[in-house]
Amino acid sequence: MPAGPRARLPCALSHSWTVKHQCVDLLAEGLWEELLDDEQPDITVMDWFEDSRLDVCVYELHVWLLAADRHTIIAQHHVAPRTSGRGPPGRWVQVSHVFRQYGPGVRFVHFLHKTKNRMEPGGLRRTRVTDSSVSVQFRE
């Protein structure tokens, strides 16, 4: 049916996602190839998101350990935590993952998180995220 001046289009979904990502160059941050390849220090990715109660899943984390070409994936981790809806609104939830013994060749950490939004009568309501970090820990 052609859209005319009086035609009504189906309502768009009220949920949307905000996507933020960063690619961390481990060599530019002061690490060196032999250290990454031979010692393979633990690489931890950590994030905090608000349980906004906009949906059962309001947050996703995707992390890739990449080779020098920035395309070859050496290791990866993906998580989309579900919230129970029983806690107090506005509760903060920590999400983290530690990469261990990932193999040689890691030069970049590509970190991406998605947070859910919802359009409400009062405007856009967002799921907040804070204190995103990538850290490298040396073992004894």
N, CA, C and O atoms as a GROMACS GRO file, in nm:
protein
  560
    1MET      N    1   0.084  -0.116   0.000
    1MET     CA    2   0.000   0.000   0.000
    1MET      C    3   0.090   0.124   0.000
    1MET      O    4   0.176   0.135   0.087
    2PRO      N    5   0.072   0.214  -0.093
    2PRO     CA    6   0.154   0.335  -0.098
    2PRO      C    7   0.127   0.425   0.022
    2PRO      O    8   0.016   0.432   0.074
    3ALA      N    9   0.232   0.493   0.064
    3ALA     CA   10   0.219   0.584   0.179
    3ALA      C   11   0.168   0.718   0.129
    3ALA      O   12   0.234   0.784   0.048
    4GLY      N   13   0.054   0.757   0.175
    4GLY     CA   14  -0.003   0.886   0.141
    4GLY      C   15  -0.003   0.976   0.263
    4GLY      O   16   0.050   0.937   0.368
    5PRO      N   17  -0.060   1.093   0.252
    5PRO     CA   18  -0.060   1.186   0.365
    5PRO      C   19  -0.132   1.131   0.488
    5PRO      O   20  -0.100   1.169   0.600
    6ARG      N   21  -0.229   1.041   0.468
    6ARG     CA   22  -0.304   0.989   0.582
    6ARG      C   23  -0.261   0.848   0.621
    6ARG      O   24  -0.314   0.792   0.716
    7ALA      N   25  -0.165   0.792   0.549
    7ALA     CA   26  -0.121   0.656   0.580
    7ALA      C   27  -0.048   0.655   0.714
    7ALA      O   28   0.027   0.747   0.746
    8ARG      N   29  -0.073   0.550   0.790
    8ARG     CA   30  -0.006   0.536   0.920
    8ARG      C   31   0.098   0.427   0.908
    8ARG      O   32   0.069   0.316   0.864
    9LEU      N   33   0.219   0.459   0.946
    9LEU     CA   34   0.325   0.360   0.945
    9LEU      C   35   0.326   0.288   1.077
    9LEU      O   36   0.287   0.344   1.179
   10PRO      N   37   0.371   0.161   1.078
   10PRO     CA   38   0.380   0.090   1.205
   10PRO      C   39   0.472   0.163   1.301
   10PRO      O   40   0.570   0.225   1.260
   11CYS      N   41   0.439   0.156   1.429
   11CYS     CA   42   0.522   0.222   1.530
   11CYS      C   43   0.660   0.160   1.532
   11CYS      O   44   0.674   0.038   1.525
   12ALA      N   45   0.761   0.242   1.541
   12ALA     CA   46   0.898   0.192   1.552
   12ALA      C   47   0.918   0.137   1.693
   12ALA      O   48   0.850   0.177   1.787
   13LEU      N   49   1.012   0.045   1.705
   13LEU     CA   50   1.042  -0.008   1.836
   13LEU      C   51   1.092   0.104   1.926
   13LEU      O   52   1.164   0.194   1.882
   14SER      N   53   1.053   0.100   2.051
   14SER     CA   54   1.091   0.207   2.142
   14SER      C   55   1.230   0.185   2.200
   14SER      O   56   1.285   0.275   2.263
   15HIS      N   57   1.289   0.064   2.180
   15HIS     CA   58   1.422   0.036   2.232
   15HIS      C   59   1.528   0.060   2.124
   15HIS      O   60   1.505   0.032   2.006
   16SER      N   61   1.642   0.110   2.166
   16SER     CA   62   1.757   0.124   2.077
   16SER      C   63   1.882   0.097   2.159
   16SER      O   64   1.877   0.087   2.282
   17TRP      N   65   1.995   0.086   2.092
   17TRP     CA   66   2.122   0.058   2.158
   17TRP      C   67   2.221   0.173   2.132
   17TRP      O   68   2.224   0.230   2.023
   18THR      N   69   2.300   0.205   2.232
   18THR     CA   70   2.414   0.294   2.216
   18THR      C   71   2.537   0.203   2.215
   18THR      O   72   2.554   0.121   2.304
   19VAL      N   73   2.622   0.219   2.115
   19VAL     CA   74   2.741   0.136   2.102
   19VAL      C   75   2.865   0.225   2.113
   19VAL      O   76   2.877   0.326   2.045
   20LYS      N   77   2.957   0.185   2.200
   20LYS     CA   78   3.084   0.256   2.216
   20LYS      C   79   3.196   0.153   2.209
   20LYS      O   80   3.183   0.042   2.262
   21HIS      N   81   3.305   0.190   2.143
   21HIS     CA   82   3.416   0.097   2.134
   21HIS      C   83   3.549   0.171   2.132
   21HIS      O   84   3.556   0.290   2.102
   22GLN      N   85   3.653   0.097   2.164
   22GLN     CA   86   3.788   0.152   2.164
   22GLN      C   87   3.884   0.037   2.132
   22GLN      O   88   3.863  -0.076   2.174
   23CYS      N   89   3.988   0.068   2.058
   23CYS     CA   90   4.092  -0.029   2.028
   23CYS      C   91   4.219   0.019   2.097
   23CYS      O   92   4.272   0.125   2.064
   24VAL      N   93   4.268  -0.060   2.193
   24VAL     CA   94   4.386  -0.024   2.272
   24VAL      C   95   4.508  -0.088   2.207
   24VAL      O   96   4.514  -0.210   2.190
   25ASP      N   97   4.607  -0.006   2.172
   25ASP     CA   98   4.733  -0.052   2.114
   25ASP      C   99   4.827  -0.081   2.231
   25ASP      O  100   4.877   0.010   2.295
   26LEU      N  101   4.852  -0.209   2.258
   26LEU     CA  102   4.932  -0.248   2.374
   26LEU      C  103   5.078  -0.204   2.361
   26LEU      O  104   5.141  -0.172   2.462
   27LEU      N  105   5.132  -0.202   2.240
   27LEU     CA  106   5.270  -0.155   2.221
   27LEU      C  107   5.280  -0.005   2.248
   27LEU      O  108   5.377   0.040   2.308
   28ALA      N  109   5.182   0.071   2.202
   28ALA     CA  110   5.181   0.216   2.226
   28ALA      C  111   5.164   0.248   2.375
   28ALA      O  112   5.203   0.355   2.420
   29GLU      N  113   5.106   0.154   2.451
   29GLU     CA  114   5.086   0.173   2.595
   29GLU      C  115   5.208   0.131   2.676
   29GLU      O  116   5.205   0.134   2.799
   30GLY      N  117   5.317   0.091   2.608
   30GLY     CA  118   5.442   0.063   2.678
   30GLY      C  119   5.480  -0.083   2.691
   30GLY      O  120   5.586  -0.113   2.747
   31LEU      N  121   5.398  -0.173   2.642
   31LEU     CA  122   5.433  -0.315   2.646
   31LEU      C  123   5.518  -0.346   2.522
   31LEU      O  124   5.523  -0.265   2.429
   32TRP      N  125   5.584  -0.460   2.521
   32TRP     CA  126   5.667  -0.494   2.407
   32TRP      C  127   5.633  -0.636   2.361
   32TRP      O  128   5.579  -0.717   2.436
   33GLU      N  129   5.668  -0.663   2.235
   33GLU     CA  130   5.628  -0.788   2.169
   33GLU      C  131   5.673  -0.912   2.245
   33GLU      O  132   5.593  -1.004   2.264
   34GLU      N  133   5.800  -0.917   2.289
   34GLU     CA  134   5.852  -1.035   2.358
   34GLU      C  135   5.774  -1.061   2.487
   34GLU      O  136   5.746  -1.176   2.522
   35LEU      N  137   5.742  -0.955   2.558
   35LEU     CA  138   5.666  -0.969   2.682
   35LEU      C  139   5.528  -1.029   2.654
   35LEU      O  140   5.485  -1.123   2.720
   36LEU      N  141   5.459  -0.973   2.555
   36LEU     CA  142   5.325  -1.022   2.521
   36LEU      C  143   5.328  -1.165   2.468
   36LEU      O  144   5.239  -1.245   2.500
   37ASP      N  145   5.429  -1.198   2.388
   37ASP     CA  146   5.435  -1.331   2.327
   37ASP      C  147   5.486  -1.438   2.423
   37ASP      O  148   5.434  -1.549   2.426
   38ASP      N  149   5.589  -1.405   2.500
   38ASP     CA  150   5.652  -1.506   2.586
   38ASP      C  151   5.587  -1.516   2.724
   38ASP      O  152   5.558  -1.626   2.771
   39GLU      N  153   5.564  -1.402   2.788
   39GLU     CA  154   5.507  -1.402   2.924
   39GLU      C  155   5.355  -1.409   2.924
   39GLU      O  156   5.295  -1.463   3.017
   40GLN      N  157   5.293  -1.356   2.821
   40GLN     CA  158   5.148  -1.352   2.810
   40GLN      C  159   5.081  -1.309   2.941
   40GLN      O  160   5.009  -1.387   3.003
   41PRO      N  161   5.107  -1.184   2.984
   41PRO     CA  162   5.044  -1.137   3.109
   41PRO      C  163   4.892  -1.140   3.095
   41PRO      O  164   4.837  -1.129   2.985
   42ASP      N  165   4.824  -1.154   3.210
   42ASP     CA  166   4.678  -1.151   3.211
   42ASP      C  167   4.629  -1.016   3.160
   42ASP      O  168   4.685  -0.912   3.195
   43ILE      N  169   4.527  -1.019   3.079
   43ILE     CA  170   4.463  -0.896   3.031
   43ILE      C  171   4.320  -0.896   3.083
   43ILE      O  172   4.241  -0.984   3.050
   44THR      N  173   4.288  -0.795   3.164
   44THR     CA  174   4.156  -0.786   3.227
   44THR      C  175   4.077  -0.670   3.165
   44THR      O  176   4.129  -0.560   3.149
   45VAL      N  177   3.953  -0.699   3.132
   45VAL     CA  178   3.860  -0.597   3.084
   45VAL      C  179   3.751  -0.586   3.190
   45VAL      O  180   3.693  -0.687   3.230
   46MET      N  181   3.723  -0.462   3.234
   46MET     CA  182   3.622  -0.442   3.337
   46MET      C  183   3.532  -0.324   3.299
   46MET      O  184   3.577  -0.227   3.238
   47ASP      N  185   3.407  -0.335   3.338
   47ASP     CA  186   3.308  -0.233   3.307
   47ASP      C  187   3.201  -0.235   3.416
   47ASP      O  188   3.183  -0.336   3.483
   48TRP      N  189   3.132  -0.125   3.434
   48TRP     CA  190   3.018  -0.116   3.525
   48TRP      C  191   2.899  -0.060   3.447
   48TRP      O  192   2.913   0.037   3.372
   49PHE      N  193   2.783  -0.123   3.463
   49PHE     CA  194   2.663  -0.068   3.400
   49PHE      C  195   2.551  -0.059   3.502
   49PHE      O  196   2.547  -0.133   3.601
   50GLU      N  197   2.461   0.034   3.476
   50GLU     CA  198   2.346   0.055   3.563
   50GLU      C  199   2.234  -0.041   3.524
   50GLU      O  200   2.202  -0.056   3.406
   51ASP      N  201   2.176  -0.106   3.624
   51ASP     CA  202   2.057  -0.188   3.598
   51ASP      C  203   1.940  -0.092   3.582
   51ASP      O  204   1.869  -0.062   3.678
   52SER      N  205   1.921  -0.045   3.461
   52SER     CA  206   1.821   0.058   3.434
   52SER      C  207   1.679   0.002   3.429
   52SER      O  208   1.582   0.078   3.426
   53ARG      N  209   1.667  -0.130   3.428
   53ARG     CA  210   1.538  -0.198   3.422
   53ARG      C  211   1.457  -0.164   3.297
   53ARG      O  212   1.334  -0.170   3.298
   54LEU      N  213   1.527  -0.127   3.191
   54LEU     CA  214   1.458  -0.100   3.066
   54LEU      C  215   1.421  -0.228   2.993
   54LEU      O  216   1.334  -0.229   2.906
   55ASP      N  217   1.488  -0.337   3.029
   55ASP     CA  218   1.467  -0.466   2.966
   55ASP      C  219   1.542  -0.569   3.050
   55ASP      O  220   1.612  -0.531   3.144
   56VAL      N  221   1.529  -0.698   3.020
   56VAL     CA  222   1.605  -0.799   3.095
   56VAL      C  223   1.753  -0.796   3.057
   56VAL      O  224   1.838  -0.834   3.138
   57CYS      N  225   1.784  -0.750   2.937
   57CYS     CA  226   1.923  -0.734   2.895
   57CYS      C  227   1.942  -0.588   2.852
   57CYS      O  228   1.889  -0.546   2.750
   58VAL      N  229   2.019  -0.513   2.931
   58VAL     CA  230   2.040  -0.371   2.900
   58VAL      C  231   2.185  -0.341   2.866
   58VAL      O  232   2.221  -0.226   2.843
   59TYR      N  233   2.270  -0.446   2.863
   59TYR     CA  234   2.414  -0.427   2.845
   59TYR      C  235   2.474  -0.549   2.776
   59TYR      O  236   2.436  -0.663   2.803
   60GLU      N  237   2.569  -0.525   2.687
   60GLU     CA  238   2.648  -0.631   2.624
   60GLU      C  239   2.794  -0.588   2.622
   60GLU      O  240   2.824  -0.470   2.604
   61LEU      N  241   2.884  -0.685   2.641
   61LEU     CA  242   3.027  -0.661   2.633
   61LEU      C  243   3.086  -0.756   2.530
   61LEU      O  244   3.058  -0.875   2.531
   62HIS      N  245   3.168  -0.701   2.440
   62HIS     CA  246   3.236  -0.779   2.338
   62HIS      C  247   3.382  -0.736   2.338
   62HIS      O  248   3.412  -0.617   2.327
   63VAL      N  249   3.474  -0.833   2.351
   63VAL     CA  250   3.617  -0.802   2.355
   63VAL      C  251   3.691  -0.898   2.263
   63VAL      O  252   3.665  -1.019   2.264
   64TRP      N  253   3.782  -0.843   2.184
   64TRP     CA  254   3.865  -0.923   2.096
   64TRP      C  255   4.011  -0.889   2.121
   64TRP      O  256   4.047  -0.771   2.126
   65LEU      N  257   4.096  -0.989   2.138
   65LEU     CA  258   4.240  -0.970   2.139
   65LEU      C  259   4.285  -0.990   1.995
   65LEU      O  260   4.264  -1.096   1.936
   66LEU      N  261   4.349  -0.887   1.939
   66LEU     CA  262   4.380  -0.886   1.797
   66LEU      C  263   4.530  -0.888   1.771
   66LEU      O  264   4.609  -0.842   1.853
   67ALA      N  265   4.568  -0.943   1.655
   67ALA     CA  266   4.707  -0.944   1.610
   67ALA      C  267   4.744  -0.807   1.552
   67ALA      O  268   4.661  -0.716   1.549
   68ALA      N  269   4.867  -0.795   1.507
   68ALA     CA  270   4.919  -0.668   1.456
   68ALA      C  271   4.839  -0.612   1.339
   68ALA      O  272   4.835  -0.491   1.319
   69ASP      N  273   4.775  -0.700   1.259
   69ASP     CA  274   4.697  -0.652   1.144
   69ASP      C  275   4.560  -0.595   1.184
   69ASP      O  276   4.486  -0.546   1.099
   70ARG      N  277   4.527  -0.603   1.312
   70ARG     CA  278   4.400  -0.554   1.369
   70ARG      C  279   4.276  -0.631   1.319
   70ARG      O  280   4.164  -0.590   1.346
   71HIS      N  281   4.297  -0.741   1.248
   71HIS     CA  282   4.185  -0.820   1.197
   71HIS      C  283   4.186  -0.964   1.248
   71HIS      O  284   4.080  -1.023   1.270
   72THR      N  285   4.304  -1.019   1.267
   72THR     CA  286   4.316  -1.157   1.312
   72THR      C  287   4.280  -1.166   1.460
   72THR      O  288   4.343  -1.101   1.543
   73ILE      N  289   4.180  -1.247   1.492
   73ILE     CA  290   4.133  -1.262   1.630
   73ILE      C  291   4.211  -1.376   1.695
   73ILE      O  292   4.210  -1.489   1.647
   74ILE      N  293   4.278  -1.345   1.807
   74ILE     CA  294   4.354  -1.446   1.880
   74ILE      C  295   4.270  -1.504   1.994
   74ILE      O  296   4.276  -1.623   2.020
   75ALA      N  297   4.191  -1.421   2.059
   75ALA     CA  298   4.099  -1.465   2.165
   75ALA      C  299   3.984  -1.366   2.168
   75ALA      O  300   3.996  -1.253   2.122
   76GLN      N  301   3.870  -1.412   2.222
   76GLN     CA  302   3.754  -1.323   2.230
   76GLN      C  303   3.666  -1.363   2.346
   76GLN      O  304   3.670  -1.476   2.395
   77HIS      N  305   3.585  -1.267   2.390
   77HIS     CA  306   3.489  -1.291   2.499
   77HIS      C  307   3.366  -1.205   2.472
   77HIS      O  308   3.377  -1.087   2.437
   78HIS      N  309   3.249  -1.265   2.488
   78HIS     CA  310   3.122  -1.194   2.468
   78HIS      C  311   3.028  -1.231   2.583
   78HIS      O  312   3.018  -1.347   2.621
   79VAL      N  313   2.960  -1.129   2.637
   79VAL     CA  314   2.865  -1.155   2.746
   79VAL      C  315   2.751  -1.054   2.738
   79VAL      O  316   2.772  -0.937   2.705
   80ALA      N  317   2.632  -1.102   2.768
   80ALA     CA  318   2.512  -1.017   2.775
   80ALA      C  319   2.437  -1.055   2.902
   80ALA      O  320   2.343  -1.134   2.898
   81PRO      N  321   2.480  -0.999   3.017
   81PRO     CA  322   2.418  -1.039   3.143
   81PRO      C  323   2.269  -1.005   3.147
   81PRO      O  324   2.226  -0.901   3.096
   82ARG      N  325   2.193  -1.093   3.206
   82ARG     CA  326   2.050  -1.070   3.229
   82ARG      C  327   2.032  -1.023   3.372
   82ARG      O  328   2.098  -1.072   3.463
   83THR      N  329   1.943  -0.928   3.391
   83THR     CA  330   1.916  -0.880   3.527
   83THR      C  331   1.788  -0.944   3.577
   83THR      O  332   1.698  -0.978   3.500
   84SER      N  333   1.781  -0.959   3.708
   84SER     CA  334   1.666  -1.027   3.768
   84SER      C  335   1.546  -0.934   3.782
   84SER      O  336   1.432  -0.980   3.786
   85GLY      N  337   1.572  -0.804   3.790
   85GLY     CA  338   1.462  -0.710   3.812
   85GLY      C  339   1.418  -0.704   3.956
   85GLY      O  340   1.318  -0.638   3.988
   86ARG      N  341   1.491  -0.773   4.044
   86ARG     CA  342   1.450  -0.777   4.186
   86ARG      C  343   1.525  -0.675   4.271
   86ARG      O  344   1.478  -0.636   4.378
   87GLY      N  345   1.640  -0.632   4.224
   87GLY     CA  346   1.719  -0.537   4.302
   87GLY      C  347   1.662  -0.396   4.293
   87GLY      O  348   1.566  -0.371   4.219
   88PRO      N  349   1.721  -0.306   4.368
   88PRO     CA  350   1.674  -0.167   4.362
   88PRO      C  351   1.707  -0.105   4.227
   88PRO      O  352   1.811  -0.137   4.169
   89PRO      N  353   1.622  -0.018   4.177
   89PRO     CA  354   1.653   0.048   4.050
   89PRO      C  355   1.780   0.131   4.065
   89PRO      O  356   1.808   0.186   4.172
   90GLY      N  357   1.856   0.139   3.958
   90GLY     CA  358   1.978   0.218   3.961
   90GLY      C  359   2.097   0.144   4.019
   90GLY      O  360   2.204   0.203   4.036
   91ARG      N  361   2.082   0.016   4.051
   91ARG     CA  362   2.192  -0.065   4.104
   91ARG      C  363   2.300  -0.079   3.997
   91ARG      O  364   2.268  -0.096   3.879
   92TRP      N  365   2.427  -0.071   4.039
   92TRP     CA  366   2.539  -0.085   3.945
   92TRP      C  367   2.589  -0.229   3.945
   92TRP      O  368   2.600  -0.292   4.051
   93VAL      N  369   2.620  -0.280   3.827
   93VAL     CA  370   2.663  -0.418   3.809
   93VAL      C  371   2.801  -0.418   3.744
   93VAL      O  372   2.824  -0.350   3.644
   94GLN      N  373   2.894  -0.494   3.803
   94GLN     CA  374   3.028  -0.505   3.747
   94GLN      C  375   3.034  -0.624   3.651
   94GLN      O  376   2.981  -0.732   3.679
   95VAL      N  377   3.100  -0.603   3.539
   95VAL     CA  378   3.124  -0.710   3.442
   95VAL      C  379   3.274  -0.709   3.415
   95VAL      O  380   3.333  -0.604   3.388
   96SER      N  381   3.337  -0.828   3.422
   96SER     CA  382   3.480  -0.834   3.393
   96SER      C  383   3.515  -0.970   3.334
   96SER      O  384   3.443  -1.068   3.350
   97HIS      N  385   3.627  -0.972   3.266
   97HIS     CA  386   3.679  -1.097   3.211
   97HIS      C  387   3.831  -1.086   3.209
   97HIS      O  388   3.887  -0.982   3.177
   98VAL      N  389   3.898  -1.198   3.244
   98VAL     CA  390   4.043  -1.205   3.241
   98VAL      C  391   4.085  -1.302   3.131
   98VAL      O  392   4.043  -1.418   3.131
   99PHE      N  393   4.166  -1.254   3.038
   99PHE     CA  394   4.225  -1.340   2.936
   99PHE      C  395   4.357  -1.393   2.991
   99PHE      O  396   4.442  -1.316   3.034
  100ARG      N  397   4.373  -1.526   2.990
  100ARG     CA  398   4.496  -1.592   3.036
  100ARG      C  399   4.544  -1.688   2.927
  100ARG      O  400   4.463  -1.749   2.858
  101GLN      N  401   4.674  -1.700   2.915
  101GLN     CA  402   4.734  -1.798   2.823
  101GLN      C  403   4.665  -1.793   2.686
  101GLN      O  404   4.618  -1.895   2.636
  102TYR      N  405   4.660  -1.676   2.628
  102TYR     CA  406   4.588  -1.651   2.503
  102TYR      C  407   4.672  -1.681   2.379
  102TYR      O  408   4.618  -1.681   2.268
  103GLY      N  409   4.800  -1.706   2.395
  103GLY     CA  410   4.886  -1.736   2.281
  103GLY      C  411   4.962  -1.614   2.233
  103GLY      O  412   4.927  -1.501   2.269
  104PRO      N  413   5.065  -1.635   2.151
  104PRO     CA  414   5.146  -1.522   2.102
  104PRO      C  415   5.074  -1.441   1.995
  104PRO      O  416   4.980  -1.489   1.932
  105GLY      N  417   5.120  -1.319   1.977
  105GLY     CA  418   5.071  -1.234   1.868
  105GLY      C  419   4.975  -1.124   1.906
  105GLY      O  420   4.941  -1.041   1.822
  106VAL      N  421   4.930  -1.119   2.030
  106VAL     CA  422   4.834  -1.015   2.070
  106VAL      C  423   4.904  -0.878   2.070
  106VAL      O  424   5.010  -0.861   2.131
  107ARG      N  425   4.842  -0.782   2.001
  107ARG     CA  426   4.895  -0.646   1.998
  107ARG      C  427   4.789  -0.541   2.030
  107ARG      O  428   4.821  -0.428   2.067
  108PHE      N  429   4.662  -0.578   2.014
  108PHE     CA  430   4.552  -0.484   2.036
  108PHE      C  431   4.440  -0.550   2.117
  108PHE      O  432   4.419  -0.671   2.108
  109VAL      N  433   4.370  -0.469   2.195
  109VAL     CA  434   4.249  -0.511   2.265
  109VAL      C  435   4.135  -0.424   2.211
  109VAL      O  436   4.134  -0.303   2.234
  110HIS      N  437   4.041  -0.486   2.141
  110HIS     CA  438   3.923  -0.414   2.091
  110HIS      C  439   3.809  -0.442   2.188
  110HIS      O  440   3.767  -0.556   2.205
  111PHE      N  441   3.760  -0.336   2.250
  111PHE     CA  442   3.662  -0.340   2.358
  111PHE      C  443   3.538  -0.269   2.308
  111PHE      O  444   3.546  -0.154   2.265
  112LEU      N  445   3.422  -0.335   2.313
  112LEU     CA  446   3.297  -0.275   2.267
  112LEU      C  447   3.188  -0.306   2.370
  112LEU      O  448   3.172  -0.420   2.412
  113HIS      N  449   3.114  -0.203   2.408
  113HIS     CA  450   2.996  -0.230   2.490
  113HIS      C  451   2.874  -0.162   2.430
  113HIS      O  452   2.882  -0.057   2.366
  114LYS      N  453   2.760  -0.226   2.455
  114LYS     CA  454   2.631  -0.176   2.407
  114LYS      C  455   2.542  -0.157   2.528
  114LYS      O  456   2.538  -0.241   2.618
  115THR      N  457   2.468  -0.046   2.530
  115THR     CA  458   2.373  -0.022   2.637
  115THR      C  459   2.237   0.012   2.577
  115THR      O  460   2.227   0.079   2.474
  116LYS      N  461   2.134  -0.036   2.644
  116LYS     CA  462   1.996  -0.022   2.594
  116LYS      C  463   1.939   0.114   2.634
  116LYS      O  464   1.965   0.165   2.743
  117ASN      N  465   1.861   0.171   2.542
  117ASN     CA  466   1.789   0.297   2.564
  117ASN      C  467   1.640   0.272   2.538
  117ASN      O  468   1.604   0.175   2.472
  118ARG      N  469   1.557   0.359   2.590
  118ARG     CA  470   1.415   0.350   2.560
  118ARG      C  471   1.356   0.490   2.552
  118ARG      O  472   1.382   0.575   2.637
  119MET      N  473   1.277   0.512   2.449
  119MET     CA  474   1.207   0.639   2.435
  119MET      C  475   1.081   0.632   2.519
  119MET      O  476   0.999   0.542   2.503
  120GLU      N  477   1.067   0.728   2.608
  120GLU     CA  478   0.950   0.736   2.696
  120GLU      C  479   0.883   0.870   2.676
  120GLU      O  480   0.941   0.959   2.613
  121PRO      N  481   0.763   0.888   2.729
  121PRO     CA  482   0.694   1.016   2.711
  121PRO      C  483   0.777   1.136   2.758
  121PRO      O  484   0.766   1.245   2.701
  122GLY      N  485   0.859   1.117   2.859
  122GLY     CA  486   0.941   1.227   2.910
  122GLY      C  487   1.073   1.245   2.837
  122GLY      O  488   1.149   1.336   2.869
  123GLY      N  489   1.101   1.160   2.739
  123GLY     CA  490   1.226   1.169   2.663
  123GLY      C  491   1.301   1.037   2.663
  123GLY      O  492   1.248   0.934   2.705
  124LEU      N  493   1.423   1.042   2.617
  124LEU     CA  494   1.505   0.922   2.607
  124LEU      C  495   1.562   0.883   2.743
  124LEU      O  496   1.620   0.966   2.812
  125ARG      N  497   1.544   0.758   2.780
  125ARG     CA  498   1.600   0.705   2.904
  125ARG      C  499   1.712   0.609   2.868
  125ARG      O  500   1.692   0.515   2.791
  126ARG      N  501   1.830   0.631   2.924
  126ARG     CA  502   1.948   0.554   2.888
  126ARG      C  503   1.994   0.464   3.001
  126ARG      O  504   1.968   0.490   3.118
  127THR      N  505   2.065   0.357   2.963
  127THR     CA  506   2.138   0.276   3.059
  127THR      C  507   2.279   0.335   3.068
  127THR      O  508   2.348   0.347   2.967
  128ARG      N  509   2.319   0.372   3.186
  128ARG     CA  510   2.450   0.435   3.203
  128ARG      C  511   2.559   0.330   3.219
  128ARG      O  512   2.535   0.219   3.268
  129VAL      N  513   2.680   0.366   3.178
  129VAL     CA  514   2.798   0.279   3.192
  129VAL      C  515   2.914   0.368   3.237
  129VAL      O  516   2.923   0.485   3.199
  130THR      N  517   3.004   0.311   3.319
  130THR     CA  518   3.114   0.392   3.371
  130THR      C  519   3.235   0.305   3.403
  130THR      O  520   3.226   0.183   3.410
  131ASP      N  521   3.348   0.370   3.422
  131ASP     CA  522   3.474   0.307   3.466
  131ASP      C  523   3.517   0.189   3.380
  131ASP      O  524   3.563   0.088   3.433
  132SER      N  525   3.502   0.201   3.249
  132SER     CA  526   3.551   0.097   3.159
  132SER      C  527   3.703   0.095   3.166
  132SER      O  528   3.767   0.200   3.166
  133SER      N  529   3.761  -0.026   3.171
  133SER     CA  530   3.907  -0.032   3.178
  133SER      C  531   3.961  -0.159   3.115
  133SER      O  532   3.895  -0.263   3.110
  134VAL      N  533   4.083  -0.147   3.066
  134VAL     CA  534   4.162  -0.260   3.019
  134VAL      C  535   4.292  -0.251   3.096
  134VAL      O  536   4.357  -0.147   3.097
  135SER      N  537   4.330  -0.360   3.163
  135SER     CA  538   4.455  -0.360   3.240
  135SER      C  539   4.533  -0.487   3.214
  135SER      O  540   4.477  -0.590   3.178
  136VAL      N  541   4.663  -0.477   3.234
  136VAL     CA  542   4.753  -0.590   3.214
  136VAL      C  543   4.819  -0.620   3.348
  136VAL      O  544   4.873  -0.531   3.414
  137GLN      N  545   4.813  -0.747   3.390
  137GLN     CA  546   4.869  -0.789   3.519
  137GLN      C  547   4.980  -0.892   3.493
  137GLN      O  548   4.964  -0.986   3.416
  138PHE      N  549   5.092  -0.869   3.561
  138PHE     CA  550   5.204  -0.961   3.549
  138PHE      C  551   5.198  -1.063   3.662
  138PHE      O  552   5.168  -1.029   3.777
  139ARG      N  553   5.226  -1.188   3.628
  139ARG     CA  554   5.226  -1.294   3.728
  139ARG      C  555   5.369  -1.316   3.777
  139ARG      O  556   5.465  -1.284   3.707
  140GLU      N  557   5.382  -1.369   3.896
  140GLU     CA  558   5.517  -1.398   3.949
  140GLU      C  559   5.561  -1.535   3.906
  140GLU      O  560   5.672  -1.577   3.940
   0.00000   0.00000   0.00000
